Amino acid sequence: MWISGIYKLYERVKITISINKAHSSGTHKYMLFNVQVQEILERVVSIEAKDEDEAIAKVETMYKDEEIVLDADDCNWPEFSIFKQ
């Protein structure tokens, strides 16, 4: 029996941005913040397979062999948050 499955591929990109200097301008003091930018790239791939495990294995192989390449069109909305270690 063949099952057609839909699976999502995810790739995460994390960037930490630091301001190296804390400085003041007149009466205003500035603090140092680390801001984390996180993007999630995702694409749904339809694949024919005998079962879920085979479907996932096929898509993983396609991804590793660069038959599936995620790009800016696959970008989900970026998230911004204060980076806490």
N, C-alpha and C positions, 0 to 999 in steps of 0.2 A: 504494500500500500504506500502511495506517495502522499506526502503532506506538503502543502505550500505554506511556507512560514514567512513572517515579516519580523525582522530583527533590527534593532537599532545599534549603530556603531557610535561610540563616544570617544572623543579625544579631548583632553583637558590641557589648557595652557594657563599657567599661573605666572604672574609677574608681580614682583614686589617693588614698589617705588618708594624710595627714601629721599627725604630732603636732608642734605648733609649739614646744613647750618641753621641754627636757631638765631634769629636776629630781631632787632627791634627797630621800628620806624616811628620816631617821635614817642608818643605814649602807647603805641601798639606793640605788644610783644607777640612773637610768633613761636609756635611750638612745633616740635618734630613729630610727624606722623608717618607711619608706614601704611600705604594703601595697597591692598591686594586687588589686582584685576584678574578676573577669571572668565575665560570663554569656554563654552562647550560646543564642540562641533559634532553634529549628529546627522545621520542619514538612515532612512529605512530602506532595507534591501530585501526584495522578494526573491526567494530561492526555492527550488523544488528539492525535496529530500525525503528519505524514508522516515525520519523522526527528527525531533528537535536537536539532538546531539549532532547528527550529521549535518543539519542545516547550519548550525553554529560553526562547526568545523569547516564547512565549505566557505562560509563568509570570512572566517578568520584567515583561511588560506588565500582567498582573493585579496584581502587587505594586506597581508604580508607580502604577496607577490605584486603589490601596487596596481592591481586591477581596479581597486576601489581607492580613490584618493580624495580625502575630505578637503574642502577648500572654503573660501569665504562665503560661498552660497549655502554652505551647510552650517553656518554660524547661528547659534541661538543667542539671545540677548546677553551681553556681558553683564556680570555682576561686579559691583564695587563695594568693598567693605574695609573697615579698619583691620589691619593685620595684627593679630595677637599671637605671639609665639608660645 
